Amino acid sequence: MASITFEQAMTRLEQIVATLESGRCSLDDSMKLFEEGAKLTGFCQKALQSAEQKIVKLTSAESGEGEQLSVPEDTTQSMGEALSD
C-alpha cells in the first residue's frame, strides 16, 4: 500500500464490496477485487492496532502508570454472574 490513508482504504473497501455484491463482475475480476480487498483489510487492521497501541501508551502516560491497561481474561462471565459476585 503506497502512501494510502486509513480513510482511503476504507472507501476503496466499500467500493469493492458494492461491486462484488452487484454481481456484475466476471469470476476473474471478482477474484482480483477480493484479493485487493484482503490486502486493504490487512492494512486497516494494522492501522487500527497501531492506533490502539498509541492510545494505550498515551492514556497510561497521562495517568502516570508504567504498564499497559489489561482486559480481564475471563470475558465469558454473564452480567448476572458478575453482579452476583
All heavy atoms as an XYZ file, in Angstrom:
635
protein
N       0.844     -1.173      0.000
C       0.000      0.000      0.000
C       0.892      1.239      0.000
O       1.463      1.588      1.021
C      -0.897      0.044      1.229
C      -1.783     -1.150      1.480
S      -3.266     -1.140      0.485
C      -3.057     -2.633     -0.416
N       1.015      1.853     -1.112
C       1.876      3.026     -1.247
C       1.139      4.276     -0.791
O       0.220      4.739     -1.448
C       2.346      3.168     -2.685
N       1.531      4.808      0.347
C       1.004      6.041      0.930
C      -0.504      6.211      0.772
O      -0.998      7.121      0.124
C       1.745      7.262      0.371
O       1.504      7.401     -1.016
N      -1.235      5.297      1.367
C      -2.694      5.369      1.379
C      -3.117      5.589      2.828
O      -2.482      5.086      3.755
C      -3.314      4.076      0.796
C      -4.830      4.191      0.683
C      -2.917      2.859      1.588
C      -5.477      3.035     -0.043
N      -4.155      6.360      3.021
C      -4.637      6.598      4.379
C      -5.669      5.536      4.745
O      -6.216      4.844      3.887
C      -5.293      7.987      4.510
O      -6.488      8.004      3.724
C      -4.347      9.095      4.073
N      -5.929      5.446      6.034
C      -6.951      4.520      6.518
C      -8.298      4.825      5.870
O      -9.000      3.921      5.420
C      -7.051      4.622      8.054
C      -8.138      3.764      8.637
C      -7.921      2.422      8.868
C      -9.367      4.311      8.956
C      -8.922      1.627      9.404
C     -10.372      3.529      9.491
C     -10.150      2.176      9.713
N      -8.628      6.100      5.809
C      -9.916      6.508      5.240
C     -10.015      6.139      3.751
O     -11.069      5.706      3.282
C     -10.137      8.012      5.435
C     -10.375      8.419      6.876
C      -9.107      8.460      7.740
O      -7.984      8.398      7.189
O      -9.249      8.536      8.971
N      -8.925      6.318      3.021
C      -8.920      5.950      1.600
C      -9.080      4.445      1.442
O      -9.805      3.983      0.546
C      -7.623      6.411      0.928
C      -7.507      7.905      0.788
C      -6.108      8.347      0.367
O      -5.111      7.724      0.711
N      -6.043      9.448     -0.368
N      -8.433      3.689      2.304
C      -8.551      2.232      2.251
C      -9.980      1.794      2.538
O     -10.518      0.908      1.859
C      -7.577      1.588      3.231
N     -10.601      2.405      3.527
C     -11.990      2.053      3.848
C     -12.938      2.407      2.711
O     -13.845      1.633      2.384
C     -12.429      2.760      5.144
C     -11.770      2.199      6.390
S     -12.157      0.464      6.691
C     -13.922      0.540      6.942
N     -12.720      3.562      2.090
C     -13.554      3.961      0.957
C     -13.418      2.959     -0.182
O     -14.414      2.541     -0.787
C     -13.174      5.373      0.465
O     -13.398      6.297      1.534
C     -13.979      5.785     -0.745
N     -12.184      2.552     -0.467
C     -11.952      1.575     -1.540
C     -12.582      0.225     -1.187
O     -13.173     -0.418     -2.049
C     -10.450      1.418     -1.809
C     -10.139      0.416     -2.888
C     -10.698      0.830     -4.255
N     -10.419     -0.203     -5.230
C     -11.262     -0.593     -6.174
N     -12.437      0.015     -6.315
N     -10.946     -1.552     -7.010
N     -12.494     -0.175      0.082
C     -13.141     -1.418      0.504
C     -14.649     -1.363      0.283
O     -15.252     -2.336     -0.176
C     -12.839     -1.705      1.980
C     -11.555     -2.445      2.275
C     -11.267     -2.446      3.772
C     -11.609     -3.861      1.745
N     -15.253     -0.233      0.597
C     -16.696     -0.069      0.382
C     -17.034     -0.189     -1.101
O     -18.043     -0.805     -1.471
C     -17.165      1.274      0.935
C     -17.134      1.344      2.450
C     -17.379      2.737      3.004
O     -17.539      3.696      2.214
O     -17.398      2.871      4.235
N     -16.191      0.387     -1.951
C     -16.406      0.284     -3.393
C     -16.292     -1.162     -3.861
O     -17.097     -1.633     -4.686
C     -15.386      1.138     -4.152
C     -15.549      2.619     -3.950
C     -14.359      3.416     -4.500
O     -13.307      2.866     -4.807
N     -14.539      4.733     -4.604
N     -15.296     -1.869     -3.350
C     -15.096     -3.270     -3.725
C     -16.292     -4.111     -3.313
O     -16.804     -4.918     -4.098
C     -13.787     -3.817     -3.112
C     -12.585     -3.178     -3.809
C     -13.729     -5.337     -3.204
C     -11.251     -3.467     -3.146
N     -16.754     -3.925     -2.087
C     -17.908     -4.684     -1.598
C     -19.138     -4.410     -2.466
O     -19.848     -5.333     -2.870
C     -18.194     -4.367     -0.113
C     -19.537     -4.932      0.327
C     -17.073     -4.904      0.765
N     -19.382     -3.149     -2.783
C     -20.534     -2.797     -3.609
C     -20.437     -3.452     -4.989
O     -21.428     -3.983     -5.512
C     -20.648     -1.282     -3.747
N     -19.248     -3.440     -5.568
C     -19.046     -4.039     -6.885
C     -19.264     -5.545     -6.830
O     -19.943     -6.122     -7.689
C     -17.625     -3.733     -7.421
O     -17.462     -2.315     -7.476
C     -17.414     -4.323     -8.793
N     -18.707     -6.190     -5.808
C     -18.870     -7.639     -5.680
C     -20.324     -8.013     -5.417
O     -20.820     -8.999     -5.965
C     -17.969     -8.186     -4.575
C     -16.468     -8.187     -4.865
C     -15.679     -8.559     -3.624
C     -16.147     -9.125     -6.017
N     -21.007     -7.227     -4.603
C     -22.406     -7.505     -4.298
C     -23.317     -7.306     -5.504
O     -24.367     -7.931     -5.599
C     -22.886     -6.654     -3.127
C     -22.345     -7.113     -1.794
C     -22.814     -6.258     -0.627
O     -23.281     -5.110     -0.862
O     -22.710     -6.733      0.513
N     -22.905     -6.451     -6.423
C     -23.742     -6.189     -7.596
C     -23.829     -7.395     -8.520
O     -24.784     -7.521     -9.285
C     -23.202     -4.982     -8.377
O     -22.016     -5.349     -9.084
N     -22.812     -8.246     -8.469
C     -22.814     -9.432     -9.314
C     -22.503     -9.153    -10.771
O     -22.727     -9.999    -11.632
N     -21.992     -7.973    -11.082
C     -21.722     -7.588    -12.468
C     -20.286     -7.871    -12.905
O     -19.875     -7.427    -13.964
C     -22.026     -6.111    -12.674
C     -23.518     -5.808    -12.587
C     -23.793     -4.356    -12.789
N     -23.780     -3.753    -11.437
C     -23.409     -2.522    -11.166
N     -23.025     -1.719    -12.114
N     -23.433     -2.075     -9.940
N     -19.530     -8.613    -12.106
C     -18.130     -8.889    -12.430
C     -17.970    -10.329    -12.909
O     -18.707    -11.216    -12.485
C     -17.251     -8.723    -11.199
S     -17.143     -7.073    -10.591
N     -16.966    -10.509    -13.737
C     -16.605    -11.874    -14.114
C     -15.932    -12.534    -12.917
O     -15.554    -11.856    -11.949
C     -15.639    -11.850    -15.300
O     -14.397    -11.294    -14.910
N     -15.763    -13.822    -12.971
C     -15.108    -14.533    -11.892
C     -13.677    -14.023    -11.699
O     -13.237    -13.798    -10.576
C     -15.101    -16.042    -12.166
C     -14.414    -16.910    -11.115
C     -15.072    -16.736     -9.755
C     -14.426    -18.358    -11.543
N     -12.965    -13.831    -12.801
C     -11.590    -13.327    -12.706
C     -11.530    -11.955    -12.054
O     -10.693    -11.704    -11.188
C     -10.930    -13.269    -14.087
C     -10.580    -14.641    -14.632
O     -10.442    -15.592    -13.827
O     -10.443    -14.763    -15.858
N     -12.425    -11.062    -12.472
C     -12.456     -9.720    -11.877
C     -12.830     -9.788    -10.395
O     -12.272     -9.068     -9.573
C     -13.430     -8.811    -12.621
C     -12.917     -8.409    -13.992
O     -11.687     -8.521    -14.232
O     -13.745     -7.982    -14.826
N     -13.766    -10.665    -10.070
C     -14.175    -10.830     -8.675
C     -13.013    -11.309     -7.825
O     -12.818    -10.831     -6.701
C     -15.329    -11.829     -8.564
O     -16.487    -11.332     -9.184
N     -12.224    -12.220     -8.345
C     -11.076    -12.729     -7.595
C     -10.031    -11.632     -7.391
O      -9.448    -11.518     -6.316
C     -10.453    -13.935     -8.303
C     -11.348    -15.164     -8.317
S     -11.845    -15.709     -6.664
C     -10.276    -16.105     -5.942
N      -9.806    -10.815     -8.409
C      -8.852     -9.705     -8.283
C      -9.335     -8.703     -7.235
O      -8.550     -8.216     -6.423
C      -8.648     -9.019     -9.626
C      -7.851     -9.847    -10.614
C      -7.763     -9.167    -11.965
C      -7.091    -10.081    -12.983
N      -7.122     -9.504    -14.332
N     -10.629     -8.396     -7.275
C     -11.189     -7.463     -6.292
C     -11.110     -8.045     -4.882
O     -10.800     -7.328     -3.918
C     -12.636     -7.120     -6.640
C     -12.829     -6.201     -7.835
C     -14.306     -6.123     -8.216
C     -12.274     -4.816     -7.532
N     -11.388     -9.341     -4.763
C     -11.320     -9.995     -3.464
C      -9.897     -9.927     -2.911
O      -9.682     -9.622     -1.739
C     -11.787    -11.449     -3.563
C     -11.808    -12.148     -2.232
C     -12.898    -12.018     -1.392
C     -10.730    -12.909     -1.821
C     -12.911    -12.648     -0.154
C     -10.737    -13.539     -0.586
C     -11.828    -13.414      0.252
N      -8.917    -10.172     -3.767
C      -7.513    -10.110     -3.347
C      -7.140     -8.695     -2.898
O      -6.491     -8.505     -1.866
C      -6.602    -10.548     -4.493
C      -5.144    -10.611     -4.124
C      -4.260    -11.110     -5.255
O      -4.779    -11.550     -6.299
O      -3.027    -11.040     -5.085
N      -7.560     -7.704     -3.664
C      -7.298     -6.310     -3.283
C      -7.965     -5.993     -1.947
O      -7.379     -5.350     -1.079
C      -7.803     -5.359     -4.369
C      -7.542     -3.908     -4.057
C      -8.136     -2.937     -5.078
O      -8.700     -3.384     -6.107
O      -8.039     -1.720     -4.834
N      -9.196     -6.459     -1.789
C      -9.920     -6.227     -0.542
C      -9.236     -6.871      0.653
O      -9.182     -6.290      1.737
N      -8.688     -8.064      0.452
C      -7.982     -8.750      1.537
C      -6.741     -7.956      1.951
O      -6.452     -7.817      3.147
C      -7.602    -10.160      1.105
N      -6.026     -7.416      0.983
C      -4.842     -6.608      1.290
C      -5.237     -5.327      2.027
O      -4.583     -4.927      2.993
C      -4.079     -6.268      0.015
C      -3.369     -7.459     -0.591
C      -2.675     -7.084     -1.881
C      -2.031     -8.287     -2.532
N      -1.398     -7.963     -3.821
N      -6.302     -4.693      1.573
C      -6.772     -3.470      2.231
C      -7.238     -3.751      3.656
O      -6.998     -2.950      4.562
C      -7.896     -2.825      1.416
C      -7.477     -2.175      0.108
C      -8.700     -1.860     -0.748
C      -6.667     -0.919      0.367
N      -7.893     -4.893      3.843
C      -8.348     -5.274      5.179
C      -7.166     -5.444      6.114
O      -7.189     -4.967      7.259
C      -9.179     -6.570      5.113
O     -10.318     -6.348      4.280
C      -9.641     -7.005      6.490
N      -6.123     -6.098      5.649
C      -4.917     -6.264      6.456
C      -4.291     -4.925      6.813
O      -3.868     -4.703      7.954
N      -4.229     -4.035      5.835
C      -3.692     -2.690      6.066
C      -4.505     -1.970      7.145
O      -3.943     -1.363      8.060
C      -3.712     -1.892      4.757
C      -3.405     -0.437      4.935
C      -2.095      0.006      5.048
C      -4.427      0.505      5.005
C      -1.809      1.356      5.222
C      -4.155      1.845      5.173
C      -2.842      2.274      5.281
N      -5.832     -2.040      7.040
C      -6.701     -1.355      8.004
C      -6.560     -1.954      9.397
O      -6.534     -1.212     10.393
C      -8.158     -1.422      7.544
S      -8.509     -0.375      6.119
N      -6.453     -3.276      9.485
C      -6.280     -3.916     10.789
C      -4.982     -3.468     11.451
O      -4.962     -3.161     12.648
C      -6.302     -5.439     10.650
C      -7.677     -5.980     10.370
C      -7.678     -7.476     10.099
O      -6.683     -8.061      9.695
N      -8.821     -8.107     10.325
N      -3.915     -3.387     10.673
C      -2.631     -2.933     11.227
C      -2.716     -1.480     11.672
O      -2.189     -1.109     12.718
C      -1.520     -3.107     10.195
C      -1.114     -4.546      9.999
C      -0.025     -4.663      8.945
C       0.301     -6.123      8.678
N       1.297     -6.280      7.612
N      -3.392     -0.654     10.887
C      -3.538      0.760     11.242
C      -4.329      0.911     12.536
O      -3.979      1.724     13.409
C      -4.208      1.528     10.108
N      -5.393      0.122     12.697
C      -6.193      0.190     13.915
C      -5.412     -0.309     15.128
O      -5.493      0.274     16.205
C      -7.484     -0.619     13.745
C      -8.521      0.004     12.826
C      -9.674     -0.979     12.588
C      -9.048      1.309     13.389
N      -4.640     -1.379     14.954
C      -3.815     -1.884     16.057
C      -2.781     -0.853     16.480
O      -2.538     -0.653     17.670
C      -3.124     -3.190     15.649
C      -4.065     -4.364     15.581
C      -3.405     -5.609     15.004
O      -2.354     -5.537     14.370
N      -4.031     -6.754     15.200
N      -2.178     -0.193     15.511
C      -1.193      0.838     15.800
C      -1.825      1.998     16.568
O      -1.265      2.495     17.550
C      -0.564      1.342     14.505
O       0.317      2.395     14.753
N      -2.998      2.411     16.132
C      -3.703      3.499     16.808
C      -4.071      3.096     18.232
O      -3.927      3.894     19.172
C      -4.949      3.887     16.015
N      -4.507      1.864     18.406
C      -4.873      1.381     19.736
C      -3.654      1.380     20.667
O      -3.744      1.804     21.821
C      -5.455     -0.024     19.644
C      -5.889     -0.588     20.986
C      -6.463     -1.980     20.889
O      -6.275     -2.652     19.863
O      -7.095     -2.406     21.866
N      -2.510      0.936     20.149
C      -1.295      0.925     20.953
C      -0.897      2.337     21.367
O      -0.477      2.568     22.505
C      -0.157      0.253     20.198
C      -0.334     -1.248     20.057
C       0.716     -1.884     19.160
O       1.496     -1.189     18.504
N       0.732     -3.201     19.107
N      -1.026      3.289     20.462
C      -0.695      4.677     20.789
C      -1.622      5.216     21.871
O      -1.187      5.918     22.785
C      -0.790      5.550     19.538
C       0.337      5.322     18.557
C       0.167      6.162     17.318
C       1.239      5.850     16.291
N       1.060      6.617     15.050
N      -2.897      4.882     21.772
C      -3.871      5.344     22.764
C      -3.548      4.765     24.136
O      -3.578      5.471     25.149
C      -5.312      4.999     22.337
C      -5.699      5.859     21.131
C      -6.295      5.167     23.485
C      -6.985      5.445     20.461
N      -3.217      3.483     24.181
C      -2.874      2.847     25.451
C      -1.642      3.515     26.060
O      -1.610      3.814     27.253
C      -2.654      1.327     25.267
C      -2.022      0.706     26.504
C      -3.970      0.644     24.946
N      -0.640      3.774     25.232
C       0.573      4.431     25.732
C       0.266      5.831     26.250
O       0.756      6.236     27.294
C       1.634      4.502     24.642
C       2.307      3.188     24.367
C       3.350      3.324     23.284
C       3.976      1.992     22.953
N       4.954      2.088     21.863
N      -0.541      6.576     25.492
C      -0.872      7.940     25.912
C      -1.685      7.954     27.190
O      -1.434      8.768     28.083
C      -1.637      8.664     24.799
C      -0.825      9.046     23.569
C      -1.752      9.551     22.472
C       0.211     10.091     23.921
N      -2.664      7.075     27.297
C      -3.500      7.073     28.493
C      -2.737      6.582     29.707
O      -2.955      7.073     30.809
C      -4.782      6.233     28.300
O      -4.431      4.909     27.901
C      -5.699      6.863     27.274
N      -1.806      5.638     29.523
C      -1.030      5.181     30.673
C      -0.003      6.238     31.074
O       0.303      6.391     32.257
C      -0.343      3.841     30.389
O       0.599      3.954     29.357
N       0.514      7.005     30.115
C       1.448      8.082     30.430
C       0.740      9.208     31.178
O       1.287      9.789     32.118
C       2.091      8.623     29.160
N      -0.495      9.502     30.762
C      -1.259     10.566     31.415
C      -1.623     10.202     32.845
O      -1.653     11.051     33.722
C      -2.535     10.869     30.625
C      -2.293     11.649     29.367
C      -3.573     11.934     28.596
O      -4.663     11.588     29.087
O      -3.469     12.496     27.505
N      -1.911      8.929     33.077
C      -2.310      8.515     34.422
C      -1.112      8.206     35.303
O      -1.276      7.900     36.479
C      -3.240      7.299     34.341
O      -2.532      6.180     33.823
N       0.093      8.263     34.718
C       1.303      8.019     35.483
C       1.611      6.548     35.682
O       2.502      6.183     36.427
N       0.873      5.692     35.033
C       1.111      4.260     35.147
C       2.215      3.858     34.181
O       2.283      4.336     33.067
C      -0.156      3.470     34.822
C      -1.288      3.737     35.779
C      -2.560      3.022     35.361
O      -2.507      2.189     34.464
O      -3.600      3.321     35.945
N       3.037      2.959     34.601
C       4.122      2.498     33.756
C       3.761      1.292     32.922
O       4.482      0.896     32.033
N       2.621      0.692     33.196
C       2.262     -0.503     32.452
C       0.950     -0.293     31.712
O       0.179      0.600     32.021
C       2.156     -1.711     33.381
C       1.130     -1.540     34.488
C       1.160     -2.685     35.470
O       2.213     -2.905     36.071
O       0.115     -3.331     35.623
N       0.707     -1.152     30.745
C      -0.485     -1.029     29.922
C      -1.711     -1.492     30.694
O      -1.621     -2.320     31.598
C      -0.351     -1.868     28.662
C       0.715     -1.376     27.721
C       0.763     -2.208     26.460
O       0.068     -3.197     26.322
N       1.594     -1.802     25.529
N      -2.843     -0.964     30.294
C      -4.104     -1.416     30.852
C      -4.391     -2.802     30.314
O      -4.078     -3.110     29.174
C      -5.232     -0.461     30.441
C      -5.051      0.998     30.825
C      -6.159      1.830     30.214
C      -5.035      1.152     32.322
N      -4.987     -3.663     31.137
C      -5.269     -5.011     30.668
C      -6.760     -5.275     30.710
O      -7.490     -4.727     31.521
C      -4.524     -6.033     31.522
O      -4.975     -5.958     32.855
N      -7.170     -6.155     29.830
C      -8.560     -6.582     29.754
C      -8.659     -7.874     30.544
O      -7.802     -8.751     30.410
C      -8.978     -6.819     28.284
C     -10.391     -7.356     28.199
C      -8.817     -5.546     27.494
N      -9.680     -8.044     31.386
C      -9.814     -9.289     32.144
C      -9.833    -10.488     31.207
O     -10.434    -10.432     30.131
C     -11.151     -9.138     32.861
C     -11.461     -7.690     32.833
C     -10.750     -7.121     31.654
N      -9.174    -11.576     31.628
C      -9.084    -12.750     30.774
C     -10.431    -13.434     30.620
O     -10.772    -13.900     29.559
C      -8.058    -13.729     31.333
C      -6.638    -13.242     31.162
C      -5.631    -14.255     31.647
O      -5.891    -15.465     31.516
O      -4.592    -13.835     32.152
N     -11.208    -13.528     31.703
C     -12.484    -14.229     31.634
C     -13.583    -13.250     31.253
O     -14.221    -12.654     32.101
C     -12.809    -14.898     32.969
C     -14.081    -15.727     32.896
O     -14.568    -15.969     31.773
O     -14.594    -16.112     33.957
N     -13.785    -13.090     29.955
C     -14.822    -12.175     29.480
C     -16.102    -12.914     29.151
O     -17.030    -12.336     28.604
C     -14.338    -11.410     28.234
O     -13.962    -12.367     27.237
C     -13.179    -10.498     28.574
N     -16.166    -14.217     29.497
C     -17.350    -15.008     29.185
C     -18.382    -14.961     30.297
O     -19.493    -15.427     30.134
C     -16.969    -16.476     28.919
O     -16.329    -17.000     30.084
C     -16.044    -16.587     27.723
N     -18.042    -14.390     31.431
C     -18.960    -14.305     32.552
C     -20.132    -13.398     32.195
O     -19.946    -12.302     31.678
C     -18.216    -13.760     33.764
C     -19.021    -13.777     35.038
C     -18.215    -13.268     36.217
O     -17.275    -12.496     36.034
N     -18.579    -13.699     37.404
N     -21.341    -13.868     32.461
C     -22.513    -13.070     32.117
C     -22.643    -11.895     33.077
O     -22.077    -11.891     34.169
C     -23.779    -13.917     32.167
O     -24.134    -14.192     33.517
N     -23.433    -10.907     32.679
C     -23.633     -9.712     33.508
C     -24.279    -10.110     34.833
O     -23.929     -9.595     35.876
C     -24.509     -8.703     32.770
C     -24.609     -7.405     33.515
S     -23.025     -6.626     33.707
C     -23.252     -5.229     32.695
N     -25.228    -11.055     34.813
C     -25.872    -11.516     36.036
C     -24.892    -12.154     36.988
O     -24.920    -11.922     38.197
N     -24.001    -12.992     36.448
C     -22.981    -13.629     37.270
C     -22.043    -12.579     37.867
O     -21.660    -12.682     39.029
C     -22.179    -14.640     36.465
C     -22.976    -15.862     36.046
C     -22.218    -16.744     35.064
O     -21.383    -16.216     34.309
O     -22.462    -17.952     35.044
N     -21.688    -11.604     37.069
C     -20.777    -10.564     37.549
C     -21.407     -9.769     38.682
O     -20.738     -9.403     39.633
C     -20.388     -9.637     36.395
N     -22.703     -9.493     38.570
C     -23.381     -8.718     39.594
C     -23.607     -9.529     40.870
O     -23.676     -8.962     41.956
C     -24.713     -8.194     39.065
C     -24.618     -7.137     37.957
C     -25.989     -6.828     37.412
C     -23.934     -5.886     38.461
N     -23.731    -10.841     40.746
C     -23.998    -11.657     41.916
C     -22.749    -11.944     42.718
O     -22.818    -12.427     43.835
C     -24.671    -12.978     41.522
O     -23.778    -13.762     40.749
N     -21.577    -11.662     42.180
C     -20.301    -11.911     42.898
C     -20.111    -10.982     44.046
O     -20.484     -9.921     44.183
C     -19.099    -11.802     41.948
C     -19.051    -12.990     41.001
O     -19.699    -14.006     41.285
O     -18.364    -12.878     39.968
